[in-house]
Amino acid sequence: MDRDNGSGGPSTPSGPTARLRRRKGSTEVAPEVETNGDRLLFNDRNKYKSMLIRTYSTVWMIGGFVSIIYLGHLYIWAMVVVIQIFMAKELFNLLRKAHEDRQLPGFRLLNWHFFFTVMLFVYGRILSQRLVNTVTMDKFLYKLVGRLIKYHMVTCYFLYIAGFMWFILTLKKKMYKYQFSQYAWTHMILIVVFTQSAFTVANIFEGIFWFLLPASLIVINDIAAYIFGFFFGRTPLIKLSPKKTWEGFIGASFATMISAFVLANIMGRFQWLTCPRKDLSTGWLECDPGSLFKPEYYTVPQWFPEWFPWREISILPVQWHALCLGLFASIIAPFGGFFASGFKRAFKIKDFGDSIPGHGGITDRMDCQMVMAVFAYIYHQSFIVPQSLSIEMIMDQILMNLTFEEQRALYTKLGQIIIEKQFGES
């Protein structure tokens, strides 16, 4: 027999429906509700509305991304910096407690002091040589930049020490645990954010191709997994992400591999994407594309049907490398998303933020990108970049580490050695 509450008022709902109620604006995760049949989500009736919002945001993001790619290397770097700032803001706020912060005025500024100190250190090391190449024609700027590069590391170190002393001087009784947890949390955020972004920026200046292709493959894999899972998803893939399905995972893997092979052929034909940027200017690039970006022609086998329109196919050697990137983007990079899902469940939040309608926060979109950026850099340095010294590499070291007078002395000495060798051979 059903039990009546006997109060005469409205009954209090119980069960899954009651547990799903949350106050407006809450980011807490509602528990998963499994249902029989072919619907994996409890709110399946709202999935088409969610898909439209997500699609609208995706179109805007892709349009903006393409525009920035067209503008060039410096603008892409600026985009990465903006993304970093938003990611750091979302992660800083994750463990923030308003009551404790009110008792620690200025404590939140310490997070950003460490953030911009690390930014100066990371980008100073990556872009120092390109900055030197940019100002070589101006003697005053050349000397100034040379001094900045020479004392770059010690400057960053003392900025960090200043933050360390600031932290110690702001320690407050009964707040030690919160302050030290925030200090550790800040350093973990800096490692997560700047590890992937440092590799990303290095890829950009090695050639936009090495940034654009891996990033595009992650976007394609994410969209394909969503579409295949939306229409064909039946089998849950992992408990951390109940929306992920095996059908979406497998379908996205095939779509990503095919896209990698095709996109590499398209992108590899544009010097704007393949040429490395040796300075911080924004002018047009021209370079020898190298053997990776020169087409090789293959004759179609005779057993191909006659209606096949091509008898000869051109393939860029870089397309074979793209398959490796596509394989990683399909199988390994999604685990960055699984990690983020587990992280959010640990803190009982739905998304890291709400800056992108239908997607969550910036961090929600960058979870797989972080893993992919590191792999793309390691792959490029291991299998693409020549391991032996080249004239360009030696020249870069000379320009970066020697003063103008030392470079002139080296020039004179090399001239003497060459003359002596010429007389010796004659």
Secondary structure as UniProt FT lines:
FT   HELIX           16..19
FT   TURN            24..25
FT   TURN            42..43
FT   HELIX           44..46
FT   HELIX           47..71
FT   HELIX           73..94
FT   HELIX           98..102
FT   TURN            105..106
FT   HELIX           107..134
FT   TURN            136..137
FT   HELIX           139..150
FT   HELIX           152..169
FT   TURN            173..174
FT   HELIX           176..206
FT   HELIX           208..232
FT   STRAND          236..238
FT   TURN            239..240
FT   STRAND          241..245
FT   HELIX           246..267
FT   TURN            268..269
FT   HELIX           271..274
FT   HELIX           291..293
FT   STRAND          296..299
FT   TURN            302..303
FT   TURN            306..307
FT   STRAND          312..315
FT   HELIX           318..331
FT   TURN            332..333
FT   HELIX           334..346
FT   TURN            347..348
FT   TURN            357..359
FT   HELIX           362..379
FT   HELIX           380..384
FT   HELIX           391..401
FT   HELIX           404..425
//
